[in-house]
């Protein structure tokens, strides 16, 4: 059974460690804040100038003045701070962010990421993605394994304009958890009920399968 977007976020939340400063990109990554363990201390940063983001607000409790970089209304935790974009990007460029979680349109088997532009289509723009991928030590991508036409988004080589080169460390999709290695995509875990063969069929790039592949554990 393929995961839904919330389950992808739930699995990625397991990668968040105590004391981390984490930047969440728009889309699936914003859901990660809802699933982080309550017994650890984590600071979520948004490049529009927020440190200390909490989960999404309940309907009717939104504050239109408190938003993330994707213009979604958010909550803030006690001790949260607000600052300008220059300060925020200074934080990112000086590598104060421990983990960056981004969406992607394509990822290549050597860790290149394309997530900001589709030629000929209206896209919001690159936002902070290029700074984030150039500065972060640890980048996890949250994405769907295939596009709406059923074509793989995990490729030998990206076809879209690149956001960053050789920077992605791990990918979590609706089908699998995959690590980027110097030999290609390494399959670490599979979604419950999904076979290795299904994942291989959905992956255009080189997929390394070693031994028995466990199902994801939430």
Secondary structure in CASP SS format (residue, H / E / C, confidence):
PFRMAT SS
TARGET T0000
AUTHOR 0000-0000-0000
METHOD secondary structure of the structure
MODEL  1
X C 1.00
X C 1.00
X C 1.00
X C 1.00
X H 1.00
X H 1.00
X H 1.00
X H 1.00
X H 1.00
X H 1.00
X H 1.00
X H 1.00
X H 1.00
X C 1.00
X C 1.00
X C 1.00
X C 1.00
X C 1.00
X C 1.00
X C 1.00
X E 1.00
X E 1.00
X E 1.00
X E 1.00
X C 1.00
X C 1.00
X H 1.00
X H 1.00
X H 1.00
X H 1.00
X H 1.00
X H 1.00
X H 1.00
X H 1.00
X C 1.00
X C 1.00
X C 1.00
X C 1.00
X C 1.00
X C 1.00
X C 1.00
X C 1.00
X E 1.00
X E 1.00
X E 1.00
X E 1.00
X C 1.00
X C 1.00
X C 1.00
X E 1.00
X E 1.00
X E 1.00
X E 1.00
X C 1.00
X C 1.00
X C 1.00
X C 1.00
X C 1.00
X C 1.00
X C 1.00
X C 1.00
X C 1.00
X C 1.00
X C 1.00
X C 1.00
X C 1.00
X E 1.00
X C 1.00
X C 1.00
X C 1.00
X C 1.00
X C 1.00
X E 1.00
X C 1.00
X C 1.00
X E 1.00
X E 1.00
X E 1.00
X E 1.00
X E 1.00
X E 1.00
X E 1.00
X C 1.00
X C 1.00
X H 1.00
X H 1.00
X H 1.00
X H 1.00
X H 1.00
X H 1.00
X H 1.00
X H 1.00
X H 1.00
X C 1.00
X C 1.00
X C 1.00
X C 1.00
X C 1.00
X E 1.00
X E 1.00
X E 1.00
X E 1.00
X C 1.00
X C 1.00
X C 1.00
X E 1.00
X E 1.00
X E 1.00
X C 1.00
X C 1.00
X C 1.00
X C 1.00
X E 1.00
X E 1.00
X C 1.00
X C 1.00
X C 1.00
X C 1.00
X C 1.00
X C 1.00
X C 1.00
X C 1.00
X C 1.00
X C 1.00
X C 1.00
X C 1.00
X C 1.00
X C 1.00
X H 1.00
X H 1.00
X H 1.00
X H 1.00
X H 1.00
X H 1.00
X H 1.00
X C 1.00
X C 1.00
X C 1.00
X E 1.00
X E 1.00
X E 1.00
X E 1.00
X C 1.00
X C 1.00
X C 1.00
X E 1.00
X C 1.00
X C 1.00
X C 1.00
X C 1.00
X C 1.00
X E 1.00
X C 1.00
X E 1.00
X E 1.00
X C 1.00
X C 1.00
X C 1.00
X C 1.00
X C 1.00
X C 1.00
X C 1.00
X C 1.00
X E 1.00
X C 1.00
X C 1.00
X C 1.00
X C 1.00
X C 1.00
X E 1.00
X E 1.00
X E 1.00
X C 1.00
X C 1.00
X C 1.00
X E 1.00
X E 1.00
X E 1.00
X E 1.00
X E 1.00
X E 1.00
X C 1.00
X C 1.00
X E 1.00
X E 1.00
X E 1.00
X E 1.00
X E 1.00
X E 1.00
X E 1.00
X C 1.00
X C 1.00
X C 1.00
X C 1.00
X C 1.00
X H 1.00
X H 1.00
X H 1.00
X H 1.00
X H 1.00
X H 1.00
X C 1.00
X C 1.00
X C 1.00
X C 1.00
X C 1.00
X E 1.00
X E 1.00
X C 1.00
X C 1.00
X C 1.00
X C 1.00
X C 1.00
X E 1.00
X E 1.00
X C 1.00
X C 1.00
X C 1.00
END
